[in-house]
Amino acid sequence: MVSKQSLILPHTLRMVAWEVTRGCNLSCMHCRASSKFGPYEGELDTAQCRNLIDDIAAFSSPVIILTGGEPYFREDIFEIASYGTSKGIRMVLATNGTLVTGEIARKTIDAGIQRVSISIDGSDAQSHDTFRGVPGAFEGAMAGIDAFTKAGMEFQINTTITRFNLDSMEEISGLAVKLGAAAHHIFLLVPTGRGREMADQAISPEEYEKTLELFYEKGFTSPIQLKATCAPQYYRIFHQRKKERNPEAQDKQSPLHTMTRGCMGGSSFCFISHTGQVQPCGFLEIDCGQIKGKGFEEIWNNSRVFDDLRDLGRYKGKCGHCGFLKVCGGCRARAYEIGGDYLAEEPLCAYEPAPQ
């Protein structure tokens, strides 16, 4: 049981997801940003992007995920990535893959990008294209992956799980292995943005639990790294079940899952929008500070919302007295979306902690 006495999480910044643009060439049914072609007013220009990188590098050295929208919509994306690399920051990039050519893949490598992620939400063209809202999206993603592979760029596959593709997860994981991905990361749907329109596609708490249990089991046999994101209960399952395995089997997963926790928003991770709004994550669209008005370090260290998220004594409902709160945290975005309180209990958690 977690004491209601203040338990403050450390807040070393380890990862930043930066929405460098909201513009996108696809129309994905689950998109948190409801992205479309644009243009979008107020996006940071190149000089502002450089200044932001300077602000981040002045006090930390996190991984920066260049995301969108579609990052390759920006003509200066390679300049931004190169500048971050020059500051000693590990730069990675999230793309739908459809705009990637051999030239773009080479420029990505030259800019110092260490890994790219490509979103695949169906095991074939019909299912993926339906999810992504544009015919040819699957073929384009496959061509992009081929270009990255030929250029020697390490890539991972990201998949958002809904009822739409829940029964296809085995095939999608197999496809990731077949394509030569370094990792397969799954995301559990957070019904924000365009995703609100498919709230009925969200899996139930029981299905959620079963899916994470199966993913945990698969982690011991998969030839590539598996990671669950926007699924903080996975870390509770990991800690519940790690004693079942012999030490050699435990070691295969332990390095990744003992260095992080479920919901990292505000404690080791944050999101920066296309206009420079700092948020706990992309799905929790709460203004924690505007980088056009304040320095990033000041926002990270002094945001009231971040202070709330770092103080586990302020969490409510069953999350507040769960013995796994420190390693899980529950999805703050789902709590906010369902009930308007980012400190409320996780609505999709099937686990019942011991009563207070």
WOQUI-V125139 format. One record per pair of residues at least 6 apart in sequence whose ideal C-beta (glycine too) atoms are under 8 Angstrom apart, sorted by the first residue. I is the first residue (numbers start at 0). GAP is how many residues later the second one is. Records with the same first field share a line. If there is no record, write none. Layout:
# WOQUI-V125139
I=GAP + GAP
This chain:
# WOQUI-V125139
0=320 + 322 + 352 + 353 + 355
1=310 + 311 + 318 + 319 + 320 + 321 + 323 + 324
2=310
3=309 + 316 + 317
4=308
5=305 + 307
6=304 + 305 + 306 + 319
7=302 + 303 + 304
8=258 + 300 + 301 + 302 + 303 + 317
9=257 + 258
10=255 + 256 + 257 + 289 + 290 + 295 + 299
11=48 + 256
12=43 + 46 + 47 + 49 + 255 + 256 + 257 + 287
13=48 + 49 + 250 + 254 + 255
14=47 + 48 + 49 + 50 + 249 + 253 + 254
15=40 + 46 + 47 + 48 + 49 + 253 + 254 + 255 + 256
16=48 + 50 + 252 + 253 + 254 + 255 + 264 + 265
17=34 + 46 + 47 + 48 + 49 + 253 + 254
18=14 + 48 + 49 + 50 + 252 + 253 + 254 + 255 + 263
19=23 + 24 + 29 + 46 + 47 + 48 + 49 + 51 + 54 + 57 + 60 + 254
20=17 + 19 + 22 + 47 + 48 + 49 + 50 + 52 + 53 + 253
21=11 + 13 + 16 + 18 + 21 + 46 + 47 + 251 + 252
22=12 + 13 + 14 + 15 + 16 + 17 + 45 + 46 + 47 + 50
23=7 + 11 + 12 + 13 + 14 + 44 + 45 + 46 + 49 + 72
24=12 + 45 + 48 + 71 + 73 + 74 + 109
25=9 + 44 + 70 + 72 + 106 + 107 + 108 + 111
26=8 + 9 + 105 + 106 + 107 + 167
27=7 + 68 + 91 + 93 + 103 + 104 + 105 + 166
28=101 + 102 + 103 + 104 + 165 + 166 + 168 + 169
29=91 + 101 + 130 + 132 + 159 + 164 + 165 + 168
30=162 + 163 + 164
31=158 + 160 + 161 + 162 + 163 + 250 + 251
32=35 + 36 + 160 + 161 + 249
33=159 + 160
34=33 + 34 + 35
37=31 + 35
39=234 + 235
41=232 + 233 + 234
42=231 + 232
43=8 + 230 + 231 + 232
45=30 + 33 + 34
47=228 + 244
48=27 + 31 + 34
49=30 + 33
51=220 + 224 + 239 + 244
52=11 + 27 + 30 + 31 + 34 + 36
53=33
54=236 + 240 + 241 + 242
55=6 + 8 + 33 + 240
56=27 + 30 + 31 + 32
57=239
58=238
59=240
60=27 + 28 + 29
61=27 + 28
62=26 + 27 + 28 + 29
63=20 + 25 + 26 + 27 + 28
64=27 + 28 + 29
65=11 + 14 + 15 + 25 + 26 + 27 + 28 + 47
66=26 + 27 + 215
67=26 + 27 + 206
68=205
69=25 + 26 + 29
70=6 + 22 + 23 + 24
71=23 + 27 + 28 + 32
72=26
73=6
76=16 + 34
77=29 + 30 + 32 + 33
78=32
80=10 + 12 + 27 + 30 + 31 + 32
81=28 + 29 + 30
83=7 + 28
84=6 + 26 + 27 + 28
85=26
89=24
90=20 + 21 + 22 + 23
91=21 + 22 + 23 + 24 + 25
92=15 + 20 + 22 + 23 + 24
93=22 + 23 + 25 + 64
94=21 + 22 + 23 + 24 + 49
95=22 + 23 + 36 + 41 + 44 + 45 + 48
96=21 + 22 + 43 + 44 + 45 + 46 + 47 + 48 + 51
97=38 + 39 + 42 + 43 + 45 + 46
98=41 + 45
99=8 + 43 + 44 + 45 + 47 + 48
100=46
101=45 + 48 + 49
103=43
104=39 + 42 + 43 + 45 + 46 + 48
105=45
107=8 + 40 + 43 + 45
108=42 + 43 + 44
112=40
113=40
114=38 + 39 + 40 + 41 + 67
115=32 + 37 + 38 + 39 + 40
116=38 + 39 + 40 + 41 + 68
117=23 + 26 + 27 + 30 + 37 + 38 + 39 + 40
118=13 + 22 + 38 + 39 + 40 + 41
119=8 + 18 + 21 + 37 + 38 + 39 + 52 + 55 + 56
120=6 + 7 + 10 + 11 + 38 + 39 + 43 + 44 + 51
121=6 + 7 + 8 + 9 + 16 + 43 + 46 + 50
122=42 + 45 + 48 + 49 + 51 + 52
123=14
124=13 + 14
126=37 + 38 + 41
127=9 + 10 + 13
128=6 + 7 + 8 + 9
129=34
130=33 + 34
131=6
141=37
144=10 + 34
147=7
148=6 + 30 + 31
153=28
154=26 + 27
155=20 + 25 + 26 + 27 + 28 + 29 + 69
156=15 + 18 + 19 + 22 + 24 + 26 + 27 + 28
157=26 + 27 + 28 + 29 + 71
158=6 + 10 + 13 + 25 + 26 + 27 + 28
159=26 + 27 + 28 + 29
160=8 + 25 + 26 + 27 + 28 + 42 + 50
161=27 + 36 + 39 + 40 + 41
162=37 + 38 + 39 + 40
163=34 + 37
164=7
165=37 + 41 + 45
168=17 + 42
171=12
172=11 + 45 + 49 + 53
175=7 + 8 + 48
176=7 + 45 + 46 + 47
180=43
181=42 + 43
182=41 + 42 + 43 + 44
183=38 + 40 + 41 + 42 + 43
184=41 + 42 + 43 + 44
185=29 + 40 + 41 + 42 + 43 + 45
186=42 + 43 + 44
187=15 + 20 + 23 + 40 + 42 + 43 + 143 + 160
188=6 + 9 + 12 + 13 + 14 + 41
189=40 + 93 + 141 + 143 + 144 + 147
190=7 + 8 + 11 + 143 + 146
191=91 + 93 + 141 + 145
195=141
201=146
202=8
203=144
204=142 + 143 + 144 + 145
205=144
207=23 + 25 + 140 + 141 + 142
208=24 + 28 + 141 + 142
211=16 + 19 + 21 + 22 + 25
212=24
214=11 + 13 + 19
215=18 + 21 + 22 + 25
217=8
218=7 + 33 + 34
219=25 + 29 + 32 + 33
224=31
226=29
227=6
229=53 + 101 + 103
230=31 + 100
231=29 + 30 + 31 + 96 + 97 + 98 + 99 + 114
232=29 + 95 + 97 + 113 + 116 + 118
233=28
234=22 + 25 + 26 + 27 + 89 + 92 + 93
235=26 + 86 + 88 + 91 + 92 + 115
237=15 + 19 + 89
238=85 + 88
239=84
241=8 + 11 + 12
259=8
260=6 + 7 + 65 + 66 + 67 + 68
261=65 + 66 + 67 + 68 + 69
262=18 + 65 + 66 + 67 + 68 + 69
263=65
264=6 + 15 + 16 + 19 + 44 + 67 + 68
265=14 + 22 + 37 + 39 + 40 + 42 + 43 + 44 + 66
266=39 + 42 + 43
268=11 + 12
269=8 + 9 + 10 + 11 + 18 + 30 + 36
270=7 + 8 + 9 + 10 + 11 + 13
271=6 + 7 + 19
272=6
274=15 + 17
275=14 + 15 + 16
276=10 + 11 + 12 + 13 + 14
277=9 + 10 + 11 + 12 + 13 + 18 + 21 + 22 + 25
278=6 + 7 + 8 + 9
279=6 + 8 + 25 + 26 + 29 + 52 + 53 + 62
280=51 + 52
282=50 + 51 + 54
283=48 + 49 + 52 + 58
285=19 + 50 + 56
287=11 + 15 + 16 + 17 + 18
288=9 + 10 + 14
290=8
299=6
304=37
307=6 + 34 + 35
308=23 + 33 + 34
311=13 + 14
313=29
314=10 + 14 + 15 + 28 + 30
315=25 + 27 + 28 + 29
316=27 + 28
317=27 + 31 + 34 + 35
318=6 + 9 + 10 + 11 + 16 + 25 + 26 + 27 + 30
319=25
320=32 + 33 + 34 + 35
321=6 + 29 + 31
322=30 + 31
323=27 + 29
329=15 + 16 + 19
330=15 + 17
331=10 + 11
332=9
333=12 + 13 + 14
334=6 + 7 + 8 + 9 + 10 + 11 + 12
335=6 + 8
337=6 + 9
338=8
